[in-house]
Amino acid sequence: MWFSFWRSRDRFSLEELRYLTDQLQKIQIVNEVNKDFVIEALRSISELITYGDQHDASFFEFFMEKQIMGEFVRILKISRAATVSLQLLQTMSIIIQNLKSEHAIYYLFSTEHMNKLITYAFDFRNDELLSYYISFLRAISGKLNKNTISLLVKTQNDKVVSFPMYVEAIQFAFHEENMIRTAVRALTLNVYHVGDDYVNRFITSPPHADYFSNLVTFFRKQCIDLNDLVTETMRSAEPSTSTILAAVDEIEDNLYYISDVISAGIPDVGRLITDNILRHLIFPLLLPSLRIEGFQIGAVTSLYLLCCILRIVKIKDLANTISAAFFCPLDAFSPQPEEGLNGNMTRLCCESRSQSSGSDGIVRQPLDAESLIKEVSDSSAPKTELKDVTVKNGCPGSRLELRGALLSHITTGDDVQVLGALSVLATLLQTKGQISAAIQLPSVHFSVLITPPKFSVELDESMLDALGILPQRKQHKKLLLEALVGEDSGEEQLFSSDNTSVKGGIDIELDGYLQKLKDYGISYFLKAGASPRAHRFEVLDALVSLFCRSNISAEILWDGGWLLRQLLPYSEAEFNSHHLKLLKDSYKYWATELLQEARGIWSDFLIILLSDEWKKCKRAIEAPSPRKEPKSMLLHSAKASAVDAVPPESSFAAGQKMSELVKHLPLFPLKVFVLLHQLQSFSLGKALSDQPCIDPPSEIPDCSRAKVAGLDASGPKPGAELRLDGAVPCRIAFERGKERHFFFLGTAIGTCGWIILAEELPSKLNCGIVRVAAPLAGSNPRIDEKHSRWLHLRIRPSTLPFLDPTKHGTPLKSKAKPFVDGRWILAFQDEDTCKVAFSMVLEEINLQSKEVERRLKPLVGLERAVDSADAFLCSTKSLTSNTAPNLM
């Protein structure tokens, strides 16, 4: 034991390093006999150098004295075994990563052997070897700074002419293996963030600058692949969101990488990336897709990608140019020739270099370069004018603005298109820009800056104003600044009831970006009378039209409510009479629909759900940002089709209708009613209360069946005792051939109700024990047509399945068995007794429904509801406790 202990200690000694070095120097060729020793020697040397760096400087002095780096290169040249190359690359990676001495790093990087290892012609047909090589390069990049980077480049006349580590790495930037791509990106970022001016000029000069255009080319291919995946998933009988999520993650990772590249602050890189994104992705692919059927990418995917680019790639010129493009007609965008685009990729990916080492003749060739070029070329748009392609909804594309096309998605699109258009507007609205105005006073010059919270998009607020989506609070700030600097128009509009930031015409900054579009061969036109005010009313028209649609998911309508809240946070001043009438008519329609649900299958849950949805909706429209990420538009259809197996006649289907888990069922009015009520309130300048204004529960009459039976609001519990006054004897068989005798009773207490089966107590006159209880609502009593003594009852679950996922599971996550309601068939002594039981159930259902309607009455009358909400808000503010109202 002690012998083995000291043996392990002797391994970390200078004598061991000397021995291994001597043995390596004696090897003239690596073959099967000595291969294993060479591999073990290389591994041990990495351990010894790492140990010496931390404990004994003489280890590395010996490493330099014996020029062991040169031995590594020699061993590589005299070996044909891939395992030796693997171990040598791993050895170098370990040494570089673990060295902490700056002196040691300077020595490694300053020797010519490092660049010889970097440029050695490894056989990259071995995937494992390629992975080790990229890890080796990444390890080098991790030690780069302004002092060390100069050791790895070759200069001539104060100009970098060679940088092998960077040039070799970017050849694998678009490899099929994700881990290799990730490592190369980490390496490039390490290079960019060094901030060396000479290196920066090298990477932004031809042909190395082609890397940035190739980056956009690769991203474009991923966008097309994502669209194909979304289309395939939506057509699938059993759609899965996991593949879409994986593709979305990769799309967003690419954009974050591009954003990180830009944040390095290298001159011209931001301009190069902006130009390539616009020229090869935005103009020929994404923007035309907004209104063209059969184009190579779908409108929904295009909307998602626009949101992601604007949110993640924070380039001011890019955001403003995209915004300006919304004022261009659809036929201004035609597919661009792909020769330049594919030529760059060809030059980057297909340059191969062969190096001979002895008689190896191994060719260095990046993988999948040709296939990438072919796929991008094959997926190119046809070289035809877009005006010849059919446009959705019968709208000709020749003079239709893209901005109008975007708004038409809101007014006429389906759920996913509406969500996508709202997401684009919300992304644009969340600007990170600032309003500034220079104020000239007699003896002082200063600037007033009003900076909103940090958001995603680098967009001028003048562009928001021109698009018609500048929030009203920012309009007031802008007008205030104009008034402060003495501009008459600003002061006039600030105190005008119909103020707008620009009284007529389009802002000069927008005009500048429109002129810039001509550099990309894109023409534009502005409609007569175009102004921020006119565009603002067009946005309001689209949103109000959206709230009047009955075929759109309520959750998506809530997103529209959030956008409207941002545009009009204070009052109804921006609404015209037509807007107000449409909103009021829509409100009345959904109020009527809501009252019909008071007699529905789940009426006993209506007030509870209403209060819950009220809080959720209030949080949603008052939130600082939309609730949903842009990727939700890609997942919407797959989720909706995950519960198609639910029978529409089931009570569970009605419950889903209330919670809106499924798209194909009729839209339940509760969520829409809550949204419209809250929109009406804040449009009238009213504050939103935390709870809906509903009446409290009424007193239960002493003569009611529930009171006579001795029940309270908690309801009947199995095994509890109750009086059987008014109960009707019956028979029922819960199992085949086993008929049981019960007393049947229907009762309602407030908004709750039950049908009860009780067994008579022999020891107590007219008393019984509750054996079974089921919800009264939705029981749908019916006397059998052939057997007049039989009463049919539907028995739905006692709670909504989606409110209790522990019992019923989550329908969106798995294809669970469809919910089926229970059925009771009760047999009575005679026809008259059966009719008495039937009448009893109808009477109690009627009492229950009337109580629900009574409590909802102050909420469904619009004017009265708003006034009542004010009174309710004042009363809640005066209370010291925040106790929730009784919802039973």
N, C-alpha and C positions, 0 to 999 in steps of 0.2 A: 504493500500500500504506500509506504513512505517512498519507495523507489519510484513508483509511477508518479508520485507528487513532484519529486524533484526533476524527473524527466520532463514534465509539462512546463516547469519553470525554465528549464534550460532552452526550450524552444524559442523563448523571447530573449535572445542574447545576440550580441554582435558576432560571436563566433558562428552562430547558426546562419546569419545573413551572409557571412563570408563563405561558409561552406556551400550554400545554395548557389551563390554567384559563381564560385569556381566550377561547380559542376555544370552550370549552364554554359559557361565559356568553353568547356571541353566538347560540347555537343556540336557536331558538324552537320547533321541532318536529323530531323525528327521523323521517327518511324514507329511502327507498332511496338517495337521493343521498349523504347524509352519514352513513348508518348505520355504514359501515366505519370512518370517521374516529372516530366516537364510541367504538366498541368498542376501537380502538387507543389512543385517549386514556385511556380507563378503565384499560386494561392497563398503560400506561406510568406512570400516576399511582401505581398500586400498587407498581411497581418503585421509583419515586423516593421514595415515603414510606418504604418499607422501607430503602432505601439511606441516606436522611437520618437515620433512627432510629439507625443504627449509626455514621454518620460526621459528620453536620452537623445540629445541632438547629434550625437556621434553616429547614430544610425543613418540619418539622412546625409551626413557628411561623407560617409562611406558610399552611399547611393550615388552621390555626385562624383566622388573620386573614381569609382569604377565604371562610371557612365552606364549604369544599368539600363537607362532608357534606350541606349543604343543596342544593348543586348536584346531588349524586347523586340525592337524592329528587326534585328537579325534573326531571332527565333521565328518571327512571323514569316520571314521570307523563305526560310528553309523548311517550313512545315506545310503540309497539304491537308492536315487533319482539321476539320471544322471545330472540333472540340478544343484544340489549342487556341485557335482564334477567339473562340468564345471566352476561354479563361483569361486570355490576355486583355481583352476588352473589359471584362469584369474586374480584373486586377487594377487596371488604370482607373476605372470608375471609382473603385473603393478608395484608392490612394488619393485621388483628387477631391472626392467628397469629404474625406476625413482629415485632410491636412489643414491645420489651423495657422501654421507659420506662414506669414507673408513671404518670407525669404524662400521657403520651399516652393510656394506657388509660382513665384517669379522665375525660379530655376526651371521648373517643369515647362512653363509656357515659353520661355526664351530659347529653349533648345530647338534645333531644326527637327528633332525626332518627333515632336508633338504633331507638327503639320504633316510629317510623313505617315504617322498613324492615321491621321484624319483623312488623308487622300489615298490611302492604300486601297487597292482594288479587291475588296472582299467579295465573296460570292453571295450576293443577297437573294439568291434563289432559296437559300436557307432562311426561313422566317425568323427563327430564333436568333440567328446571327445578326439579322437586321435590327431586331429589338435591342440586343446588347450594344450594337453600334450607336443607335440613337440615344440610348441611355448614357453612353460614353460622351457623346457630344453635349447632351444636356448637363452632365456633370461639369464639363468645362465651362459652359455658359453660366452656371451658378456661381463661379468665382470671378466673373467679369466685373471690372470697374474701369474708371478712366485711366488707371495706370496699367492694368493687366491686359486690356483689350489691344493696346498698341503692340504687345508682344506677339499677337496672333495674326497680324495683318502685315502686308508688304506694301511699302510706300515708294513713290517715285515722284520727285518734284512736288513735295508736300501734298501728294494725292494718293489715296489708298487705291491700289491697283489689284490687290488680291486679298481675299478674306475666306480661306478655304472652309473654315468651320460653318459659316453662315451659308455659303454657296452650296456646300454638300447637303446641309440639313434641309433647305427649302425644296430640294429635289423630291423629298418624301412628304411634303406638306399636304398632299392630297392622296396619300396612300389609303388603300381600302381598310386597313386596320385602324380602328379609332384610337387605340393607345399610342400608336406611332404618330398620328396626327396631333394628338394632345401634347406629346413630348416635344415635337417640332415647334408647336405654337409657344410653349413655355420657353423654349430656347430663343425664338425670335423676340419675344417680349423682354427677355433678359438683355438681349443685344440692344433693343430700341431704348430701353430705360437707362442705359449707361449714359447716353447724351453726348457722345463724342461727335463733334462736328464733322470730322473727316470721314468717319464711318457712316454717318448719316447721309453725307453726299454720295458715298459709294452705293448704299442700298437704294437710293432714290434716282440713280442714274441708270440708263439702259445698259444691259438688258435686265438688270436686277430689279428695276422698278416694275417689271412685268409681273412680279409676284403679287402685287396688289390687285392688278386687274384679273389675274388668274384666281385670286381669292374670291372675287365677285363671281367669276365664271363657275367656280365650284359651288358657291352658295346658290347660284341660279339653278344649277342642276338639282340641288337638294330641295329647292322650292317646287320644282316640277315633280320630283319624286313624292314629296309630301302631298301634292294635289292628287296624284294617282292613288296614293294610299287612302286618302280621305274618300275619294270616289268609290274605291273598291269596298271600303268599310261600310259606306252608306248603302251599298247594294247587297251586302252580305246578309244572309238569313239570320246569322247569329253574330252581330257586330261586336267587336272587342275594341276597347279604347286603349289598351296597353301599347299596341303598335303605334298608334297615333301619338300617344304621349312620349314614346321613345323618340320618334321623329321630331316632335316639337322641341324636346329637350336639346336635340342636336342642332336644330335650327337656331334656337336661342343661344346655345353655347357659341355658335359661329358669330352671331351678332355681338355677343359680349366680348369675344376675342377682337373683333373689328373695333369695338369701342375702346378696348385696352390699347390697341395699336395707336389709335388716334390720340389717346390721353398721354402717350409718351412725348407728344409735342414736337415731333420731327417735322421740320418745314416741308411743305408740299405733299406730305402723306395724306393729310385730311382732304386736300384738293384732289389728289389722285383717286382716293376712295370715293369721294362724292361724285366725281365725274363718271367713274365706272358704274356705280350703283344706279345713277340716273340714266346713263346711256345704254346699259345692257340689261337692266332689270326693271326699273320703275317705268320708263317711257314705253319700251316695246312689249312688256309683259304684264305688269301689275295693273297699271291704270286702264289700258284697253279692256282688261278682263272684267271691269266693273259692270259693263253693260252688254257684253257680246256673248251670244250663245255659241257653244261649240268651239270656243277659243281654247288654247292649249293649257290654260289654267282656269279654275273655277272662280266665280266672284267671291265666294266665301273664303277660299284660301287666299285670294288676293287681299281682301279686307284684313284678314288676320296678319298677313305679312306686312302690310302697310303699318298696322298698329305696332308690330314688333320693331320694325325699322325706326319708326319715329320715337318710340319709347327708349330704345337701347342705344342706337347710334346717335350720339348727341353732337351733331354738326349743324350749326345754325343755317348755313347756306342750303344744306340738304333739306331741312324741314321747311324753310321758306320757299324753296323752289317747288317742292311737292305741293305745298299749299297753293302756290300761284298756278300750278298746272290744273287745279280744279276749275279754273275760270276758262280753260281752253275747251274747244269743241271736241267731241269724240273722234272725228275724222282727222284731227291734227296729229294723232298718234298712229304711226305706221311702223311695222316691224323693221328694225335696222338690219342691214347686212351683217352676217355673223363672221365674215372673214377675219376682221381685225380681232375679234374676240377669240375665235378659235386659234388664230395665228399666235397670239400670246401664249395660250395654253400649250400649243404645239412646241413653241420655242422653249418653254420652261420644262415641260414634262418629257419631251422626246429627245432632248439633248442627251446623248449617251457618251460616256468616255471609257475607253478601254485602256487598261494598263497591263503591261506584262511584268510579272515578277518571276524571273527565271523562265521556265517554259509553261507557266500556268495558263496564260492567255485568258484570264477570267475577265468577263465584260461586266462593267458596272451599269445596271439598267434599272431605273425606278419601276416599280410594279404598276400595272393597270393604267399607264399614261395614255396609251392609244385608245383603250376602251372608254376612258373618260371623255376624250375629245369626240369620239364617235357618238356617244350618248348625247352630249351637248349639241352636236351638229344635227343629229336625227330629231331632237326635240325642238329645233328652231321653229319659229313661227313662219308660216308661208309668206313669201314676199309679195303680198297683195295689200292693197289699201283697205283699212279697216271699215271704211264707209260702205264697202260692198257686202259686209257681213250683217246678217239679220240681228236686230236689236230686240231685247226682251220687251214684253208688254206692249209691243206694237209701236214703240217710240223710235223714230228714225234717228240714226246717229249723226247725220251730217252736221247739224248745227246745235245739237244738244250739249250743253256744258257738262263736264264731269261732275261738277258740283250738283247740278240738277239730277244727274244719274244717281249720285249718292243719296240725295233726299228721296228719290223715287223708291229706293230700297226700303225706306221707312214707311212710305205711304202705300206701297203695293207689294212689297216683298213678303216672303214667308218668315217664319220665326228666326231662322239662322241668318237670313239676309238683314232683317231688322236689327238683330243683335250685332252683326258685323258693322253696319253703318253707324249705329249708336256708339260702338266702341271706337271707331275712327274719329268721330266728332268729339268724344270724351277725351281721347288721346291728344287731339289738337288743342282742346280747351285747357288741358293741364299744362300750361306753358310755364317755362322757367324764366321768361323774359322779364324785363323791368321797364317801367315808365320813367322817363327822365325829362326834365325841362330845365334849360339854363335860364336863370333869373338875373337880369342885369339891373343893379341898383347903382346910385351915383358913385359910391365909393367901395363897393364890394361885388364880387362875382362868385357865385356858387351854384351848385346844382342840387335840385331836390330829387331824391330817388325814392320811389315807392316800390319795394321789392316784395313780391308775393312769396308764399312758401315754396320750398324746393319741389319741383315736379320733374317730369321726364323729358319734355320736349323743349329744344332750343328754338323757340319760335317768337318772332316779333309780334307784339300785341296789335300792331297795326294790321297784321295779316289776319288775326282773329277777328278784328273789327270788320275787315273787308269780307270775310267769310260769313259774318252775321252771328258769330258765336262768342263775342267778347262779353264776359260776365258783366252784369249791370254795375256791380261795385267797382270794377275796373274802369268802366265808362265814366263813372262819377269822378274817380281819381284823375283820369286823363283830362276831363273838362275842368276840374279844379286847377290843374297845373296850367292849362291854357289860359284860364282866367287870371292866375297869378302872374303870368308873363305879359298880360295885357292884351291878349288876343280877343277881339270883340266877339268872334263866333263862339269861342269857348264860354265866355261869360253869358252870352245870350242863351246858349243851349243849356248851360248848367241850371238856370232858373226857369227853364221852359218845361211845360208839362209833357211835351213830346220830344224831349231831348234825344239827341244821338251824337255820337262822337264826331262824325263827319256829316255835315248837312247835305252835301251833294257831291257826287263824284267819288273816284277811287283814290286812295292814299298814294302818295308819290312813291313810297317804298314798294308797294305792290306793283306799280307800273315798272319800277326798275327790275323786279324779278320776272315780270312778263316779257320785258325786252330781252332778258338773259335767255329766255327759252328759245329765242330765235337762233342762238348758238347751237342748239340741238336740232334745228330744222323744224321747230314746232311753232305754228302760227296760233294766234288767239284773236278773240273778238270779245267786246263787252257790249251787253245789251243796252239799248237806249234806256236811260233812266236808272242805270245800275248804280247802286250806292249801298253803303253799309246798312242803312235803315231798311232799304228794300230787301236786301239779302237776309236781314234779321227777321223780317216778317215771313219770308219764305221758310226759314227754319221753324218759326213758331207755327206756321200753317202745317208743316209736315208733322210736328210733334202733336198738335191738337188732332190732326187726322189720325195719327197713330192711336191716341186714347179713345177714339170713336170706333176702332176696329174690334170685332168680336172674335176674330180667328187667330189672335196672337196670344202667346203665353203671358199670363199675368206677371210672372217673374221678369220677363223682358219689358213689359210695360213699366214695371218699377224702375228699370234702368233708364227708360225714357223720362220718368218722373224725376230721377236724379238730375238728368241733363237740363230739364226745364227749370228745376230749382236753382241750378247754377246760373242760368240766364236771367231768371226773374226772382231774385231772392226776397224782394220786399213787397211788391204790390201788383195790382192788375193794370198798371199804367201802360204796359207794352201790349196788352191784349186789346184787340178791337171787339166790337159788338158781336161779330160773327164767331170769333173764337169763344167768347163767353157763352153764347147761345149753344154752340156745339158741345162744350164741356157740360153745360147744365142739362142738355137733353140726354147726353150719354150717362150722366149721373142718375137722372131719373129712371132711365131704362134699367140700369144695373141695380138701383134701389128696388125696383119692382121684382127683378129676378131674385134679389136677396130675400124679399118677403116670401116668395114662393118656396124658398128653401126652409122657411119656418114650418112648413108642412111636409118636409121631405124626410128621407130615411134617417138622417143624422141630425134632426132638429135639436136634440138634447145637447149636442156639442156645438151648436152654431155660435152661441154667445162666447163660449170659451175660446173657440177658434178665432172669432172676430177680435177679441181683446189681444190674443197672441199675435195675429197678423197686423193689428194696428201698431204694436210696438215694433215689429220687424220692418214694416213699411216706413215708419217714421225714422228709424235708424238708417234705412237704405237711402232715402232721399235727402237726409241731412248729413250723410257721411261725406268726408272730404274727398273721397275718390270712389269710383264705381266698385260694386261688390265683386264683380267677376273679372278674372283675367281674360285677355283676348283669346286664349286657347279654348275657352269654354264654348266659343262658337263652333269649333271643329268637333267637339264632343257632344254637342246638343242632340243631334239626330241619333247617334248611337245609343245614348242614354234613353231617349224617348222610346226606341224600339225594343228596349230590354224587358218591357212588361206588357207586350202585346197580347199575351195569352190570357189576360184577365177577362172573364165573361162580362159583357156590358150590362147584363141584368142583375149582376151580383151587387150586394150592398157594399162590398169592398170596392167595386168600380165607382160607386157613388162617393165613397170616401176618398178615393184617388182623385175623383173629380173636384172634391173640395180642396184637397192638398195640391192638386195639379201635378201629380207624379207622371201622368201620361198625357201625351199630346193629342191623341186621336179622339179622346172623349170630349164632350161639349165643355166649353170653358165655364168653370164655376164662378159665380159673380162675386164671391166674398173678397178675394184679393183685389179685383178690379174696382169694386165698390170702395174699399178702404183707400186705394190710391186716389181715385177721383175725389173722394171726400176731402182728403188732405190737400190735394192740388187746389180744390176750390177754396179751402180755408186760407192757404198762404197767398193765393192770387187775390183774395179780398183783403190782404193785409192782416190776417188773423194769426195768432200764435197757435201752434199745434199742442194739444194736450197730450199727456202721457198715456191717457186711457180714453177709449171712446165714450161718448156721452150717452149712456143707456140708463134706463130707469132701474131702481133697485127691485129686488124680489117683492112680490105682494104677499100679504098675509094669507095663510091657508085656512079656508073656512072650516068650522068645526063639523059641518055636515058632509065634508068631502069623504070619499071612500078611504083615502089614505089615513085621515085623522080617525075615522071610525075604527079602522083596522089597527090603530096604534103605531103607525109608521112615522118616521121623521125624515129629514132631508138626506140623511146618510143612506136611506134605502133599505130594503129587506136583506138580511143576512141569512145564509143557510143555517138552519138549526134554531133561528130566533122564533119567538112565540108571537102570534098575532091573532086578532079576533076575526071570525069568519062571517060577520054580519054582511050580507049581500053577496057572499061567495057562492059559486054554483058548482055542484058536484059533477065530476066528469071521470072518464077513463082514458088512459093513454098507455101505449106500449113502447118503451124505449129500447126493448130488445124483442126479437121475434119470439112470439108465443108467451111473453111475460107481460100481461096486462096489469096495470096498477090503478088504484082509485085515489083521486085527489079532489081538493076543492080549488076551483079556478077563480082568480080575482085579478082585475085590471085596475091600476091606481096611477095617479099623476100627482106629483108635488112640485109646483113651480114649473121649471123647464125640464124636469126629470120625470120619468115614468117607467113602470115595470108591469110585466104580466107574471103572476105568481101561481105556483102550484104548491099547495099546502096539504099536509096530512092532519086529519082531525085528531084532537087529543081526547081519548076516552075519559080521562080523569077530570077534564074541564069542559063545561058546557059551552058550545059555540066558540071554541078556541082551537087553534091548530099550530103546527110547526112548519116553517118554511123549508121546503125541500129543494125547489128549483125556482130561480127567478131569471127573467130575460128582459131586454130592453123593450119598452112599449113602442117607441118610435120605429117606424119601418116594419112593424109586425104585419101590416097589410091583411087584416082579417077577411076571410072569405068562406061562405057556407058552401059545402060541396053540392054540385048540381044534381047528383044522383042520390046522395045520402043526406037528407035534410037535417040529420042529427049530428053531422060531422062539421067541425069548424077547423079550417086550415089557417095556420099562422106561420109567417116567416120569422125566423130567429137569427138576427144578425149578431156579430160580435159585440161584446159589452163596451169595447173601446176601439178607436180607429187603429188599424194595424200599424200605420206609420208612426203613431204616437207611442207604441210599445214594441220597438224592434227586437227586444230580448225574447219575446214570445213568437213573433211572426217573421223575424228576419227582415233584411233590407231587400226589397224587390229589385233595386237597381244593380245589386251586386251579384245576384245569382238568379237562375231561372227556377224559382221555387214553384211548387204546385199551386195552381190557381185556388184562391179562396172560394169556398162554396158555403152559402148560407144554410143554416139548419132549418128543418121543417117539423112543425108539430101538427098532428091531426088528433084533435080532441073529440071524443064521443060522449054525447050527453044523453040523458034519460029519454027526452022527447024533443020534438021540433021546436016547441015554445021555449024550452030551457036553452036550446042552442041559440035561438034568436036573442034571448036575454043576454047571454055571454057576448054575442056579436055586438049588440047595442052598447054593452058596457065598455068594450074596447074602443069603439068609435067615439063614445062620449069622452073617455079619458084622453084619447089622442087629440080630440078637439080642444079640451081644456089645456093640454100641454102646448099645443100650437098657438093658441090665443095668448098664453103667457109669454111665449117667445116674441110674438108680434107686438105685444104691449111694451115689452122692455126695449124693443128696437125702434119703436115709434118716434122718439125724439131724435134718433140718429138719421132716419131716412128722409125726413123733411129738410130740404137744403138750407133755407134761410133760418128756420128754427134750429136746425142742427148746429149751424155755425154760431148763432147767438148762445145756444146752450153750452157749446164747447167753451166759449169765453167765460161764462159763469162757472163752469166746472173747473176751468184752469185757475180762476181766481180762488175758488174754494179750496183746491188742492194746495195752492201755495200758502194758504193761511193755516193749514194743518201742520202740526209738528211731527207727525208720523207719516210714513209713506206706505201705509197698509193698503194693499190692493183691494178693490171693491169685491163684494161677494158676487160670484159669477153663476151661482146656482139659481 
